[in-house]
Amino acid sequence: MGTVSFVKTVETKKGASLLDTAQKEKIKIKAPCNGKGKCGKCLVKVISGKVNPPTKNELKAISDKKLKDGYRLACEITEMDDLVVEWPKKDK
């Protein structure tokens, strides 16, 4: 069985986080802490594009290896340009 990638391009609003933008576009992302950077549930992988440096919350919530591999919290990405992200598969 193969895989399918769906791509949707949307404009971002200045000052909005990636989580805010996704939720506005009706993309469901778990964020029990309501985007405060505490729970780590909105983890995404940045494939390409420019984003702000990792925040203090991300440095606490994400391992160094995952940060180096491009993982970030959607609620903490607030500056982005031509961004492509991937939501990691969830374990069942």
Secondary structure, DSSP 8 states (H G I E B T S, - for coil): -------------TT--HHHHHHHTT-----TTSSSSSS-TTEEEEEEEEE----HHHHHHS-HHHHHTTEEETTT---EEEEEEE------
